[in-house]
Amino acid sequence: AISHTIPGLNTDPSPLPHTAASKNKKKKKSSNQSQVTSNGVSELSSHMSTTSITDKSSSVTSGQAGQQTGQQPTATDPAKKLRNLKKKLRDIEALEAKLSSGEITSPEPEQLEKVARKPDVMKDIAALEKQIGSQR
């Protein structure tokens, strides 16, 4: 007669009953752990308050941001980039139309920056169209 036992099954006929004392021990243990973590948090927050944040990407000037200098790999498909720039131009023109019609009465600073970038976007589109034309 082969007896099969189920893995993890407790076959001990007298299991230990959970007593109030064992529950209290567990509560004590968890409260000790929470004290340790709260001390860690205060230590970390005090360390964070002395930390300063510096801008390491200050080498990129605002004039270079719209061009390819170090921001995107030059292996980007020119046709794809041209499509994206034309979409940006459409967005800018739609925003200009909303501003002139009065649909947007108080534009956000970001919206004004977007409209101000229109000449750069148009210049980039012209340069890319020239580049694509010379490749064909």
C-alpha positions as CSV (number, residue, x, y, z in Angstrom):
1,A,0.0,0.0,0.0
2,I,1.6,3.2,-1.2
3,S,0.5,6.3,0.7
4,H,0.5,9.6,-1.1
5,T,1.1,12.8,0.8
6,I,0.2,16.2,-0.3
7,P,3.3,18.5,-0.3
8,G,2.9,21.2,2.4
9,L,0.1,19.3,4.2
10,N,0.6,19.3,7.9
11,T,0.0,15.7,9.1
12,D,0.8,16.5,12.7
13,P,-2.3,15.6,14.8
14,S,-1.6,18.4,17.4
15,P,-1.1,21.7,15.6
16,L,0.0,24.7,17.7
17,P,-3.0,26.8,18.6
18,H,-2.6,30.6,18.0
19,T,-2.5,32.2,21.4
20,A,-2.8,35.8,22.4
21,A,0.8,35.7,23.4
22,S,2.0,34.7,19.9
23,K,-0.2,37.5,18.4
24,N,1.3,40.0,20.7
25,K,4.8,38.9,19.7
26,K,3.9,39.4,16.0
27,K,2.5,42.9,16.8
28,K,5.7,43.8,18.7
29,K,7.9,42.6,15.8
30,S,6.0,44.6,13.2
31,S,6.0,47.8,15.3
32,N,9.8,47.5,15.7
33,Q,10.1,47.2,11.9
34,S,8.0,50.3,11.4
35,Q,10.2,52.3,13.8
36,V,13.2,51.3,11.8
37,T,11.7,52.4,8.5
38,S,10.5,55.7,9.9
39,N,14.0,56.4,11.2
40,G,15.3,55.5,7.7
41,V,12.9,57.9,6.2
42,S,13.9,60.8,8.4
43,E,17.5,60.1,7.7
44,L,16.9,60.0,4.0
45,S,14.8,63.2,4.0
46,S,17.5,65.0,6.0
47,H,20.0,63.9,3.4
48,M,17.8,65.0,0.6
49,S,17.4,68.4,2.1
50,T,21.1,69.0,1.9
51,T,21.3,67.8,-1.7
52,S,21.4,70.4,-4.4
53,I,20.2,69.9,-8.0
54,T,22.4,71.2,-10.8
55,D,21.7,71.5,-14.5
56,K,24.4,69.5,-16.4
57,S,22.8,70.0,-19.8
58,S,23.5,73.7,-19.9
59,S,25.9,73.2,-22.9
60,V,22.9,73.1,-25.2
61,T,21.8,76.6,-26.0
62,S,18.2,77.5,-27.0
63,G,19.3,78.2,-30.6
64,Q,20.6,74.6,-31.0
65,A,17.6,73.0,-29.4
66,G,15.6,72.9,-32.6
67,Q,18.4,71.5,-34.7
68,Q,20.0,68.0,-34.6
69,T,23.0,68.9,-32.5
70,G,23.3,66.0,-30.0
71,Q,19.6,65.6,-29.5
72,Q,18.7,63.1,-32.1
73,P,20.8,60.7,-34.0
74,T,21.6,61.8,-37.6
75,A,20.4,58.4,-38.8
76,T,16.8,59.6,-38.5
77,D,14.9,59.3,-41.8
78,P,14.7,62.8,-43.4
79,A,11.3,62.1,-44.8
80,K,10.0,61.1,-41.3
81,K,11.6,64.3,-39.8
82,L,10.0,66.4,-42.6
83,R,6.6,64.9,-41.8
84,N,7.0,65.7,-38.1
85,L,8.0,69.2,-38.8
86,K,5.1,69.8,-41.2
87,K,2.8,68.5,-38.4
88,K,4.4,71.0,-36.0
89,L,3.8,73.7,-38.6
90,R,0.1,72.8,-38.9
91,D,-0.3,72.8,-35.2
92,I,1.4,76.3,-35.0
93,E,-0.9,77.6,-37.7
94,A,-4.0,76.2,-36.0
95,L,-2.9,77.8,-32.8
96,E,-2.3,81.1,-34.6
97,A,-5.8,80.9,-36.1
98,K,-7.4,80.3,-32.6
99,L,-5.4,83.2,-31.2
100,S,-6.5,85.6,-34.0
101,S,-10.1,84.5,-33.9
102,G,-10.3,85.1,-30.2
103,E,-11.1,81.5,-29.4
104,I,-8.1,81.5,-27.0
105,T,-8.3,84.7,-25.0
106,S,-5.4,84.2,-22.6
107,P,-2.8,81.9,-24.1
108,E,-0.4,79.9,-22.0
109,P,3.3,80.8,-22.1
110,E,4.0,77.5,-23.8
111,Q,1.5,78.3,-26.6
112,L,3.3,81.7,-27.2
113,E,6.6,79.9,-27.3
114,K,5.2,77.5,-29.9
115,V,4.0,80.3,-32.1
116,A,7.4,82.0,-31.8
117,R,9.2,78.9,-33.1
118,K,7.3,79.1,-36.4
119,P,10.3,80.7,-38.4
120,D,12.7,78.0,-37.1
121,V,10.3,75.2,-38.1
122,M,9.8,76.7,-41.5
123,K,13.5,77.1,-42.0
124,D,14.1,73.4,-40.9
125,I,11.3,72.3,-43.4
126,A,13.0,74.2,-46.2
127,A,16.4,72.7,-45.4
128,L,15.0,69.2,-45.2
129,E,13.1,69.6,-48.5
130,K,16.3,70.8,-50.1
131,Q,18.2,67.8,-48.7
132,I,15.6,65.3,-49.8
133,G,15.5,66.9,-53.3
134,S,19.2,66.6,-53.7
135,Q,19.2,62.9,-52.7
136,R,16.8,62.0,-55.5
